[in-house]
């Protein structure tokens, strides 16, 4: 059992996160006496699908102030109408924790019907802080940060193999999110190989032997099931020509390697860099969510090849981060970021590498990976 950084809200909330990140475990730890509806259980799913009014009856039998957990709420999205009615009629007499690993059906139902009544929280794989920084970076790059992988490292490969097949079977096939599972499986492998890169949808469609509109729909499915996300391009300066296309990232390095069929292979040089970016982006997203920072995460690139891995902006503040999987920091690594700081487009710049010494590279603070993650978790990087 890991101590997660997310704190329990005092009011009703959605908890969104990919399958296997520990949402259910955390909710059971935080709300041990709650009335629980586990929609992954066939009996519960069928009962509430056929008679959603039973949900209301059981909730209204509770004492005031009681918590109600609906786990994987997207499986019976009609329950949100009942939640809406209960909150409208009873105010905060009952508090709801609504977890989900897919937003697709909720979008169709218009989850905004609960806007203002239920707040949003995000859940992620484990962070370095939650592991108390007792991590081997190469192992994280190879197998990722899912709780099951970290708690039983001997079976990391088996766990990730099962995760990928279960994702295809349970989240995709069971929910009928795509028409042909074989085409989607081919697409997943190509998408994993493109992780951390600017996406050429036409090229992926060709490589996966799938029509372009279908590939775009597949990407939408990955976004909706929280397995992947787009990192938009940043355009701070109107006078400078900048790339506008987004990069695509999967949510965990181990899942990237599982989908690419590389779990049993050693880490390679080019692969290592993209996997480190995937890990860094996970830690940045988690820090923004847990610390309630808001703002936007993006990357910056020019057609000439100048690039900064991550730019976090909020209002007029911008923080740039360049991550390298090298144990030695070279001055050219931070060239693009140093130019943005010199032009006062970015106020603060960090270099991150796998060496052991803290360095100064012009205006950049260059930190060893785990030292940077400690400062990030402490609120000293983006705060």
C-alpha positions, 0 to 999 in steps of 0.5 A: 500500500503506497501513500498517495499525494492526493488528498481527499476533497471535502465535497463530491468529486470525479476521480479520473485516471487510467486503469491500474493506477490505484484509484480503487485502492486509494478510495477504499483507503480514504473512504472505508465506510462508504456505500460502494458500487463497483460497476466492474462487478457483473451483478452490480452492473446489470442491476443498476443498468436495469434499475438505476432508481435502486441507486437512489433508494439505497443512497437515501437510506444513508445518514446525512454526511455519508459518502457514496463511491461509484467505481468505474461510473462510465459503465452506467453513465445514466447513474449521473442523472441520479447523482444530479437529482440527489444533489439537487434535492438534498444538497450536500447531505450525501457526498459522491466519489465517482471514479472513471477510467474513460470519459467517452460515454460521459461526454456523450451523456454530457457530464457537464450536467454536474458542473459546479456540483462535483469537482474534478481530480486526476489520478496517475501512476506512482510518482518518485515522491510517492516511492520516497525516491527509492527508484532505479531510473533505468528500471522506471524507463523499462517498466514504468510506474504502475503500482502493481509493477512497482510492488512486485518487480519480479513479475513486471513483464507479466504484469505489463503484458496482462495490462495491455491485453486487459486494456484491449479486452475490457476497456476497448472490446467490452465497451465497443469503442472501436469496430475492429480490434485487430486494426486497433491492436496494429495501430497501438504498436505504431502509436507506441513507436511514435511516443513523444514525437510529432504525429503524422496521422497519414503516415501512421495510417499507412504503417498500420494499414488503416484509413486516416479518419479511423486512425484519428478516431483511434487517437481520440479513443486513447485520449478518452480512455486516459491512456494517451494525451496530446502535448500542444506546441507553445507559440510565445513569439509572433515574429518567430516561426514555430512548429504548431503540431502537437506531440503524442505521449502515452501515460507510462514508460512501461506501457509504451514498451509493452505496446511496442513489444519491447519489454524483453529488450534492453533499453536503446539510446534513442528509446531512452530519451523518449521514455525519459520525456514520458516519465518527466511529463508524468511527474509534471502533470501529477505535480500540477494536479496535486499542487493545484497549480493550473496553467498549461504544459506545452513544448516548443520547437522551430522548423530549424530544429531548436526545441525545449521539451517542456514549457509550463505557463500560467499568466505571464510566468513561464518555466522551461525544462530540458531533460536529457538521458545522458550522465554528462551535461553538455552546454549545447543541451540547453542552447534553445532554452537559454535563448528563451531565457535570454529573450525573457520569454521564459523566466526560469530554466532547468536542465535535467540529466542522469548525472550526479552533480548540480551544475550552472549552465548560464541562466539554467539550473542543471539538476540530477534527475531525482534532485529535480523531482524532489524540488518539483514535488516540494513546489520549488520548480513550478510554484 
